[in-house]
């Protein structure tokens, strides 16, 4: 949870863009489900769209205001 506070919104969005891949791997490895070609193409398109939409984000400036460390909770 502490690492999430230090991520920019753009970096977090990029991580969330690969969420369908996690679902695919879970279904394949745990449930034994085999995805169809159309489903794989759909997942690739979702990941590409999510990643492309986050490319313009600013990752150079860290968060200067951290309420957790300022209040002594960390």
C-alpha positions as CSV (number, residue, x, y, z in Angstrom):
1,X,0.0,0.0,0.0
2,X,2.9,2.4,0.7
3,X,4.2,1.8,-2.8
4,X,0.8,2.8,-4.3
5,X,1.1,6.2,-2.7
6,X,4.3,6.9,-4.4
7,X,3.1,5.9,-7.9
8,X,1.9,8.5,-10.3
9,X,-1.6,8.2,-11.6
10,X,-0.1,7.4,-15.0
11,X,2.0,4.6,-13.7
12,X,-0.9,3.1,-11.7
13,X,-3.1,3.3,-14.8
14,X,-0.5,1.4,-16.8
15,X,-0.4,-1.4,-14.1
16,X,-4.2,-1.6,-14.3
17,X,-4.1,-1.9,-18.0
18,X,-2.6,-5.4,-17.7
19,X,-5.4,-6.6,-15.4
20,X,-7.0,-8.6,-18.2
21,X,-3.7,-10.6,-18.6
22,X,-4.0,-11.6,-14.9
23,X,-7.5,-12.8,-15.5
24,X,-6.4,-14.8,-18.5
25,X,-3.5,-16.4,-16.6
26,X,-5.7,-17.2,-13.7
27,X,-8.3,-18.8,-15.9
28,X,-5.6,-20.8,-17.8
29,X,-3.5,-22.0,-14.9
30,X,-6.1,-22.4,-12.1
31,X,-9.3,-23.1,-13.9
32,X,-7.9,-24.8,-17.0
33,X,-9.8,-22.6,-19.4
34,X,-8.4,-22.2,-22.9
35,X,-9.1,-18.7,-24.3
36,X,-10.2,-18.4,-28.0
37,X,-8.3,-16.4,-30.5
38,X,-10.9,-13.7,-30.4
39,X,-10.5,-13.4,-26.6
40,X,-6.8,-13.2,-26.9
41,X,-7.0,-10.4,-29.5
42,X,-9.5,-8.6,-27.3
43,X,-7.2,-8.7,-24.3
44,X,-4.2,-7.5,-26.4
45,X,-6.3,-4.6,-27.7
46,X,-7.4,-3.6,-24.2
47,X,-3.9,-3.8,-22.9
48,X,-2.6,-1.7,-25.8
49,X,-5.3,0.9,-25.4
50,X,-4.8,1.2,-21.7
51,X,-1.0,1.5,-22.0
52,X,-1.3,4.0,-24.9
53,X,-3.7,6.2,-23.0
54,X,-1.2,6.5,-20.1
55,X,1.8,7.4,-22.2
56,X,1.5,11.1,-21.8
57,X,1.6,11.0,-18.0
58,X,4.3,12.8,-16.0
59,X,6.5,10.5,-14.0
60,X,9.4,12.9,-13.2
61,X,8.1,14.6,-10.1
62,X,7.5,12.5,-7.0
63,X,4.6,13.3,-4.6
64,X,5.8,16.0,-2.2
65,X,2.8,15.9,0.1
66,X,2.5,12.5,1.8
67,X,-0.2,12.6,4.6
68,X,0.8,9.2,5.9
69,X,4.3,10.1,6.8
70,X,3.4,13.6,8.0
71,X,0.9,12.2,10.5
72,X,3.3,9.6,11.8
73,X,1.2,6.6,10.7
74,X,4.0,5.0,8.7
